[in-house]
Amino acid sequence: MRIDNSMNLNAMVATQAQVTQNAQTIADMSNVVADPQNQEVTQDLIDAITSQIPNTIAYSANANAIQTQNETSSMLLNIKA
């Protein structure tokens, strides 16, 4: 049985790239208006913020999958030894 973490790591890297892109989008939108008190919430800002929620969940799920795979691998090695 071969446990491969590369898929989960690739998914985490992809999720991190999406979060970074969303953060950049939010930062760009906040720089459009000079006075923060005069900024109004646009649908683009709401979409950018809410789109990060699934990314956070996916990142956490992938981290848990890697942890589970590591524990399973450790248990198999202990059983074999």
Buried (B, 14 or more C-beta within 10 A) or exposed (E): EEEEBEEBEEBBEBBEEBBEBBEEBBEEBEEEEEEEEEEEEEEEBEEBBEBBEEBEEBBEBBEEBBEEBEEEBEEEEEEEE
